[in-house]
Amino acid sequence: MKILFLGVGAAFTTAEYFQSNMLLTADSGKKLLIDCGSDLRFAMAEAGVGVGQIDALYLSHQHADHLGGVEWLAYATFFAPSLPRPKLFIEENLAQEAWEHSLKGGLSCVDDYPRDLSSFFDLRLQKENGQFVWEGVRFSLYKMPHVMTKLGNLYSYGLLIEAPGREPVFISTDTIFAPEILEKIGAKSALIFHDCETKGPPSLVHCHYQELRKLPKEFRAKTWLYHYQPNPQFDAVKDGFLGFVQKGQEFEFPRA
Ligand SMILES: [Zn+2]
């Protein structure tokens, strides 16, 4: 069981980093994409991954650096009848909002049939804080606060991933600093990949490096940082983290 970081950057990143989308490879060899941002087709080409290799997609939230490549992926498989529709694991409210606000414009009018997400994907709707299984691997959704405003809130769904014979791994996806949630996750996870912005002033929609640095030593010691701005000016290893994930870096899930 492996996770490949196709990109490690934030929304406004460059091709040197690409947006923070990941590719899981199960022991069976099947591949699941975690998020599908607007630069995904370039990141996949650079990693040598073809559309036909994608068995499933998980979407964490609606921002374009995580969802902007979905129209491309949908049509790339829709117009290639030899390719099976990818499975799409997604929280049920997010599925509705993503279709109505982001995807319907480009995907609803394609032929003589009414089209929706299930026309392009084998849709597997999830409850918030629910669980699903793919290739024998259990995924638990964690509702992470991302953009909290007086007009409404936008959440991102992080994942605790438990594969047979492997230690649990957590991916935060996009989140503000949420120490109460992290305390629970830290106790359950052997390895953590956490959203981390590195430029100031803090955006208030991501977790800043200076906030993560306040976490207990034991938590930092199992945490890799990603979703950062170009050329981070911090020495993450010296500060007790495992480091900044590099684009193209792949991790084997720790054996239990
Ligand atoms: Zn976001």
Residues whose N, C-alpha, C, O or C-beta is under 5 A from the ligand:
A	BS01	ZN	H63 D174
